[in-house]
Amino acid sequence: MSRALAAALLLAALPAAAAQTPAPPQAATAAPATPALERLAQAVATDVRAMKPEAPVALHLSGGAPELRRAFGTLLASRLASAGLAPVVLEAPSPEAAESLAREQGARALVRLGLSVEGGELRARGDAFGTWVNFWSGRTATRAPSPAAAIAQAVEADAAALALAAVEPPRTPTPAPEEPRPLRLMGAVLARLPSPPAALAAGDLDGDGKDEVAVLTAHAVHVFTAEGSLLAERSLDVLPPGSAPTREPFGALAILSGPPRLAAWSTRFAHGEMLTLENGALRGMTRLDAVPLGSDARGAFVPGQTAFAPEVRLGQGEQRLAVTSRFTTFSAANSRVLLVHPDGSASFFSQPSVAPVPLSGLGAGSALGDLDGDGTPELLTTSPELQPSPDVLRVFKTNGSETTSHEPLWQGSLPSGRALYVVTANLDGDKRREVVVGLTKPDGTGELFLLRQGAP
C-alpha cells in the first residue's frame, strides 16, 4: 500500500478537525547562520592546534571541486595563521607527493585532508604529522613519532558549499558533441520550516534570472532565495476557512509568468490567493477560485482528502487531460505531464493530446525536470513504501521505453522524514535544474533539502 493511499484512507475514516483560527505561523529559517565552510575550517583548525605542531604547517587538500578546495584552504589557512602556525597551502598531485614537497619547503608539519559532500554533510578526513627528518636516518626519511593524528570532521552542508562542490573544472574544447555526463547528485539542507510543507513551486519571481523556491504550509507561504535565505513570507489566515479541510497539510502552489505571480491555495481555506513579490514582501492581488496545479494548469481538490479531483484544465480551459482517477501529484515540463495516483501508479503524458502511458512504483514526491541539460526532462520519484527508512530519491529517463521498470539513472537516500513533495529549479542560471525535496520531519517541522549535480 502506498503512503498516499494510506493517508487518503485515514482521512476518509477520521473526521477533519473543526476549522479554527490558528495562531500566526512561526517564521521559517534558513540553514545555520555560519556558513558550512567556516564551521568545518574552525573544527579542523581546533584539531590541528590540539596537536601542538611546530610552525610552519603545510596543508594539502584533495577531493571535491577545485573551487571547494580553494575556498576551504583559504579559510583553514586563515585560522591556523591566527594561531601562529604560519600555514602554507601546497599544490601536489597526490597526498603522498605532498609529504616530500612539504619537506622541501621547510614545513615542520603536514595536514592532508580529503573533502567531500556526502549525506547532506560537508566532510574533511585525513591525517596530520610532523615532517621533521632525523639526520641519522640516512637516505630513508623517517617520520618523527609526534605530532601525529587522524582528522575526521563533518558539518551540515549548506547551499553555498553545495554550489562550490558542483562547479565543473574547465574542459578541453573538442569538436565532438558533448555527451550529458552521468548524474551525481549531492545534497544539503536549504532551509528549515516551522511546520510541514503542503506544496512546493519554483520560478523566477524577482527577475534576476535565477529561480526562487516557494513553499506552502497549512497557513502560510514562504519564499527562499537560491542560497536558502528567507526572502518573503505571508500568512494566509486572513482568508475564510474551508468547509472540508484536510487533516494533513495539503494544497497547491504555482508560479505564473508575465508578470511573475505566485498562486497559492491551502485546503485549510475556502479559496486561494494570487500573490506578487514587491520590495521583499508578498502582497495579495486577487482571489483564486480554481486550484493552481501548475503555471498553465488548473484543477480542483477532493473535499477532505489529500488529493485532486480527476480533472485538469490546460491553458484557457478549453483543453483537458484524459484523467480517469484522482491524483496526489501534478508535474509538467517540456510539454510532458505526470500525474501520480494514491496507489503509487501514475499517468505519464508525452504530449497533453495523446493517451497517457501507465507507470507504477512511484512515490507521492515526484516531479519532471531536466537535470542533465539535454532538453528532455527526467522523472524524479521517492519511495512508494508507506514508511521508508530512509526514503530514497530515484531519477529515471522519460524518453523511449525506459521508465520506472528500468534501472534508475541515479538514486540516493534522503534525510529522515517523509518526502512528499519534490520540485526542480534553475538556481544558478545554467541548463541543468537542481532538485528541492520537501520533508516532513519526525518532530513536526519541515525542511527543504537541496540536491544538485556534483562535479565529476
C-alpha positions in Angstrom: 0.0 0.0 0.0 1.4 3.4 -0.9 1.9 6.2 1.5 -0.6 8.4 -0.4 -3.3 5.7 -0.4 -2.8 5.1 3.4 -3.1 8.7 4.1 -6.3 9.0 2.0 -7.9 6.1 3.7 -7.1 7.5 7.1 -8.5 10.9 6.2 -11.7 9.3 4.9 -12.2 7.4 8.2 -11.5 10.2 10.6 -13.4 13.5 10.6 -11.3 16.5 10.0 -10.7 18.8 12.9 -13.0 21.7 13.2 -11.6 24.8 11.5 -10.3 27.2 14.0 -8.3 30.4 13.6 -4.8 29.4 14.4 -2.0 31.4 15.9 0.2 33.3 13.4 2.7 30.9 11.8 6.2 30.8 13.0 8.9 32.2 10.8 10.8 29.9 8.5 14.5 29.8 8.9 17.4 29.2 6.6 20.3 26.8 7.3 22.7 27.6 10.1 23.9 31.3 10.0 27.6 30.5 10.0 28.5 29.1 6.5 29.4 25.4 6.4 32.9 26.0 5.1 33.7 28.3 8.0 32.3 25.8 10.6 34.3 23.0 9.1 37.5 25.1 8.9 37.1 26.0 12.6 36.6 22.4 13.6 39.7 21.2 11.7 41.8 24.1 13.0 40.9 23.2 16.5 42.1 19.6 15.9 45.3 20.8 14.4 46.1 23.3 17.2 45.4 20.5 19.7 48.4 18.6 18.2 50.7 21.5 19.1 52.6 21.3 15.8 55.7 23.3 15.1 55.4 26.1 12.5 55.3 26.3 9.6 52.4 23.9 8.8 51.8 22.7 5.3 48.3 22.0 4.0 47.3 19.6 1.2 43.7 19.2 0.1 42.2 16.7 -2.3 38.8 15.6 -3.4 35.8 17.8 -4.3 35.8 20.5 -6.9 38.8 22.9 -7.2 36.7 25.8 -6.1 35.7 24.0 -2.9 39.3 23.1 -2.1 40.5 26.6 -2.7 37.8 28.2 -0.5 38.3 25.7 2.3 42.1 26.1 2.1 41.8 29.9 2.4 39.6 29.6 5.5 41.7 26.9 7.2 44.9 28.8 6.5 43.5 31.9 8.0 42.6 30.2 11.2 45.9 28.5 11.5 47.7 31.8 10.8 45.8 33.4 13.7 47.3 30.6 15.9 50.8 31.5 14.7 51.3 28.3 12.7 52.5 30.0 9.5 50.4 27.8 7.2 51.3 27.2 3.5 48.9 25.5 1.1 50.6 23.0 -1.2 49.8 22.1 -4.8 50.8 18.5 -5.2 49.5 15.7 -7.5 48.7 13.4 -4.6 48.7 13.2 -0.8 51.8 11.0 -1.0 53.7 13.6 -3.1 52.7 16.3 -0.7 55.0 14.8 2.0 58.2 15.3 0.2 57.1 18.7 -1.1 56.3 19.9 2.4 59.9 18.9 3.5 61.4 20.7 0.5 59.6 23.9 1.5 60.7 23.7 5.1 57.4 22.8 6.7 57.6 21.1 10.1 54.2 19.5 9.9 51.8 18.4 7.2 48.0 18.3 7.2 46.5 16.2 4.4 42.7 16.3 4.0 40.2 15.0 1.6 37.0 17.0 1.1 33.6 15.6 0.1 29.8 16.3 0.4 28.0 13.1 1.5 24.7 12.5 3.1 24.0 16.2 3.5 27.3 16.8 5.3 30.5 18.6 4.3 33.3 16.3 5.4 37.1 16.6 5.9 39.0 13.5 6.5 42.8 12.8 6.6 45.8 13.0 8.8 48.4 15.3 10.3 52.0 14.5 11.2 55.4 16.0 11.7 57.7 16.3 8.7 61.0 16.7 10.6 63.6 14.2 9.4 66.1 12.6 11.7 69.6 13.5 10.4 70.8 9.9 11.3 68.1 8.2 9.2 70.2 8.3 6.1 68.6 8.2 2.7 65.3 6.9 4.0 63.4 9.8 5.5 61.8 8.6 8.7 59.0 10.4 10.4 59.1 11.7 13.9 56.9 10.0 16.5 54.9 13.2 17.1 52.9 15.1 16.4 50.6 12.7 14.6 46.8 12.4 14.5 43.9 11.3 12.3 41.4 14.1 11.5 37.7 13.5 10.7 35.3 16.3 10.9 31.8 16.9 9.4 29.3 19.7 9.5 25.9 20.1 8.0 26.3 21.3 4.4 24.6 24.4 3.0 23.7 25.7 -0.4 26.9 27.8 -0.7 29.1 24.7 -0.1 27.0 22.7 -2.5 27.4 25.4 -5.2 31.2 25.3 -4.8 31.2 21.5 -4.9 29.2 21.4 -8.1 31.5 23.7 -10.1 33.0 21.7 -13.1 36.7 22.1 -13.9 37.4 23.7 -17.3 37.2 21.2 -20.2 39.4 20.9 -23.2 37.5 22.0 -26.3 36.6 19.1 -28.5 34.8 19.0 -31.9 32.7 16.1 -30.9 29.2 16.8 -29.5 29.1 17.0 -25.7 27.6 13.9 -24.1 25.5 14.5 -21.0 27.6 13.5 -18.1 26.3 10.9 -15.6 24.1 12.1 -12.8 25.9 12.5 -9.5 23.7 14.4 -7.1 24.9 15.9 -3.8 22.6 17.2 -1.1 22.4 19.8 1.7 19.8 21.5 3.8 18.5 24.6 2.0 16.1 25.9 4.7 14.0 24.8 7.7 10.3 25.3 8.1 8.3 25.7 11.3 5.7 23.2 10.0 5.4 20.6 7.3 5.3 21.6 3.7 2.0 21.3 1.8 3.2 22.2 -1.7 6.4 23.4 -3.5 7.0 25.6 -6.5 10.0 27.2 -8.2 10.3 30.1 -10.6 11.9 33.5 -11.1 9.8 35.9 -9.0 12.2 38.8 -8.9 13.6 38.8 -12.5 17.3 38.1 -11.6 17.5 35.1 -13.9 17.5 32.5 -11.0 14.6 30.7 -9.6 13.2 31.3 -6.1 11.8 28.4 -4.1 8.3 28.9 -2.8 6.8 26.7 0.0 3.2 26.4 1.0 2.4 25.3 4.6 -1.0 24.8 6.1 -1.3 28.5 7.0 1.4 30.5 5.2 3.6 30.9 2.1 7.4 31.2 2.3 9.8 32.2 -0.5 13.5 31.4 -0.3 16.4 32.6 -2.5 18.7 30.2 -4.4 21.1 30.4 -1.4 18.4 29.4 1.1 17.8 32.8 2.7 14.2 33.7 3.5 13.1 36.3 1.0 9.5 36.8 2.0 6.6 35.1 3.8 2.8 35.7 4.1 0.2 34.3 6.4 -3.0 33.1 4.8 -5.1 33.3 7.9 -6.9 36.4 6.6 -8.7 34.0 4.2 -12.0 32.4 5.2 -11.8 28.9 6.5 -12.6 26.0 4.2 -15.6 23.7 4.7 -13.7 20.5 4.3 -10.0 21.0 5.4 -7.7 18.0 5.3 -6.1 16.6 8.4 -2.6 16.8 6.9 -1.2 19.9 5.3 -2.2 19.9 1.6 -2.6 22.4 -1.1 -1.4 23.7 -4.5 1.2 26.3 -5.4 2.3 27.6 -8.8 4.5 30.4 -10.1 2.9 32.1 -13.1 4.7 34.3 -15.7 4.0 37.6 -17.3 4.4 39.3 -14.8 5.7 36.8 -12.2 3.0 35.9 -9.7 2.5 33.2 -7.1 -0.8 31.3 -6.9 -1.4 29.6 -3.5 -4.3 27.6 -2.1 -4.2 25.6 1.1 -7.1 23.2 1.8 -7.5 25.0 5.2 -9.2 27.9 3.4 -12.2 28.4 1.2 -10.3 29.8 -1.7 -6.8 30.6 -2.8 -4.9 33.9 -3.3 -2.8 35.3 -6.1 0.4 37.0 -4.7 3.1 39.2 -6.1 6.6 39.8 -4.7 7.2 43.6 -4.2 10.1 45.1 -2.3 10.8 41.9 -0.4 7.2 41.3 0.6 4.4 39.1 -0.7 1.2 41.1 -1.4 -2.2 39.8 -2.2 -3.7 40.6 -5.6 -6.8 38.7 -6.4 -8.9 35.8 -5.2 -8.3 32.3 -6.6 -11.3 30.0 -7.3 -9.5 27.4 -9.4 -6.8 25.2 -7.9 -3.4 26.1 -9.4 -1.8 22.8 -10.4 0.9 24.5 -12.5 1.8 27.6 -14.4 -0.7 26.6 -17.1 -2.9 24.1 -15.5 -5.9 24.2 -13.1 -7.9 21.6 -11.2 -9.9 21.0 -8.0 -9.5 19.4 -4.6 -11.3 16.3 -3.5 -13.1 17.7 -0.4 -11.5 16.5 2.8 -8.8 14.4 1.1 -5.2 15.0 0.2 -5.9 14.5 -3.5 -7.0 16.4 -6.6 -10.2 15.6 -8.5 -9.8 13.8 -11.9 -10.0 16.9 -13.9 -7.1 19.0 -15.4 -7.8 22.1 -17.5 -4.9 23.5 -19.6 -4.4 26.9 -21.0 -7.6 28.9 -21.1 -9.6 25.8 -20.0 -10.5 24.5 -23.5 -8.0 21.6 -23.4 -8.5 18.9 -20.8 -6.3 16.0 -19.9 -7.8 12.5 -20.1 -7.7 11.8 -16.4 -9.8 8.9 -15.0 -9.0 8.9 -11.3 -7.9 11.3 -8.6 -4.3 12.1 -8.2 -2.0 13.4 -5.5 0.9 14.9 -7.6 0.9 17.0 -10.7 4.1 18.0 -12.6 4.7 19.3 -16.1 7.9 20.1 -18.1 8.7 20.5 -21.8 5.1 19.6 -22.8 5.2 16.4 -20.7 2.8 15.9 -17.8 2.9 13.5 -14.9 0.1 12.6 -12.6 0.7 10.3 -9.6 -2.3 8.5 -8.1 -2.8 7.5 -4.5 -2.0 3.8 -5.1 1.5 4.6 -6.4 0.6 4.3 -10.1 1.0 7.2 -12.4 -0.2 8.6 -15.8 2.6 10.0 -18.0 1.6 12.2 -20.9 4.4 12.6 -23.5 2.0 15.2 -25.0 -1.2 16.5 -23.5 -3.2 15.4 -26.6 -2.1 11.8 -26.5 -3.1 8.9 -24.3 -1.1 8.6 -21.1 1.5 5.8 -20.5 0.7 4.0 -17.2 3.6 3.8 -14.7 3.9 2.1 -11.4 6.0 2.2 -8.2 6.0 6.0 -7.8 6.0 7.9 -4.5 4.0 11.0 -3.7 7.2 13.1 -4.0 7.5 13.0 -7.8 8.4 15.6 -10.5 9.6 16.1 -14.0 12.8 18.2 -14.7 15.8 18.4 -17.0 18.7 17.6 -14.6 21.4 16.9 -17.2 20.6 19.7 -19.6 19.9 17.6 -22.7 16.5 19.1 -23.3 14.5 16.1 -22.1 13.1 16.1 -18.6 13.9 13.2 -16.3 11.3 11.7 -13.9 12.2 12.0 -10.2 10.3 10.0 -7.6 10.6 8.9 -4.0 9.9 5.5 -2.5 6.3 4.1 -2.9 6.6 2.5 0.6 4.4 3.7 3.4 7.2 4.3 5.9 10.5 4.0 4.2 13.6 4.3 6.4 15.3 6.1 4.8 13.3 7.5 2.0 15.1 7.3 -1.4 15.0 9.6 -4.4 15.3 7.9 -7.8 15.8 9.5 -11.2 14.6 7.8 -14.5 14.7 8.7 -18.2 11.4 9.6 -19.8 12.3 9.1 -23.5 11.9 5.8 -25.3 10.8 2.8 -23.4 12.8 3.5 -20.3 10.5 4.1 -17.3 10.5 3.1 -13.7 10.8 -0.6 -14.7 14.4 0.1 -15.7 17.4 0.9 -13.6 17.4 4.5 -12.4 20.0 7.0 -13.7 20.7 7.8 -10.1 19.3 7.0 -6.7 20.3 8.1 -3.2 19.0 8.2 0.3 17.3 11.3 1.8 17.4 12.7 5.3 15.0 11.4 7.9 11.3 12.4 7.4 8.5 11.9 4.9 9.5 13.2 1.4 6.1 14.0 -0.1 7.0 16.9 -2.3 9.6 17.4 -5.0 10.3 20.3 -7.4 13.1 21.1 -9.8 14.5 24.6 -10.0 17.1 26.6 -12.0 19.0 28.1 -9.1 22.2 29.1 -10.9 21.0 30.1 -14.4 22.6 27.1 -16.3 20.8 24.4 -18.4 20.6 21.8 -15.6 18.0 22.1 -13.0 18.5 21.4 -9.3 16.2 19.3 -7.1 14.4 20.5 -3.9 12.7 18.0 -1.7 10.1 19.0 0.9 10.4 16.9 4.0 8.1 16.4 7.0 10.4 15.9 9.9 9.6 13.5 12.8 9.3 16.4 15.2 6.5 18.0 13.2 8.6 20.7 11.5 9.6 20.8 7.8 12.8 21.0 5.8 13.9 21.8 2.3 16.7 19.5 1.1 18.6 20.7 -2.0 20.3 18.3 -4.4 22.4 19.4 -7.3 24.7 17.9 -9.8 28.2 17.4 -8.5 31.5 17.9 -10.3 33.0 14.6 -11.7 
